[in-house]
Amino acid sequence: MTLDKLVRYLQINQKVALLAFISGLAVTLLVFRILFHNWDFIFLVWNLFLAWIPLIFIKWVWENESRKQLPFWLLAACLVVWLLFFPNAPYIITDLKHLRSVPETMIWYDAILIFMFSVAGFLTGLYSIRIVHRIISRRWNQELAWVIVGISMVLSGFGVFLGRYGRWNSWDIVTQPGALARGIFSSMRDPLAIKHTLAFSFVLMLLYFAFHIFAELKHNEGTHKYS
């Protein structure tokens, strides 16, 4: 994609442009940290890149679905692929654990730095869920959309646990499926995994519900009269 095409795309897709702007601010903070301190948090760029993958992918699916309804099997496969990568978006908030090793002189800067990356990751994730919600509600109905969203939240919470504590990655389902299956089965019996999954999925659902309501109000505000 050339620069001119990218600019035109961002002009048309203002929500994506806003998310790109927030992500750019986070990366800018990291650049200053690298210039004046060290490279310790360079991994945040990779984590944020992974958080963008499900949004870019599902946005492409939505654009194709809007032009011509995809076959059921293809749409289902696309949603599964999206779900495999979606936990990378909320996962980035777990990077707050690295603040424990930060020197006192850098604690506030690094807290703001990781917070900015977490916000960028969370927002890209919430927007990708919003698109999934729209795809399913348009293809079928709102009730099914909410059921799929809820299931996705629970599976995502479990995926974040697998990523943080088991150190599994989304592509391990292809590179080492047997080991991943054993890791999943073992984690399903772990009380910490259950608590982590419930807590994360609850927070994700709460944030998405607020995000969805705000988006719906914004979308419909033109039809309301304000005094």
Salt bridges, closest charged atoms under 4 A:
GLU63 OE2 - LYS59 NZ 3.41
GLU65 OE2 - ARG139 NH1 3.12
ASP95 OD1 - HIS98 NE2 3.73
ASP95 OD1 - ARG164 NH2 2.97
ASP110 OD1 - ARG33 NE 2.56
GLU216 OE2 - ARG130 NH2 2.86
GLU221 OE2 - LYS218 NZ 3.44
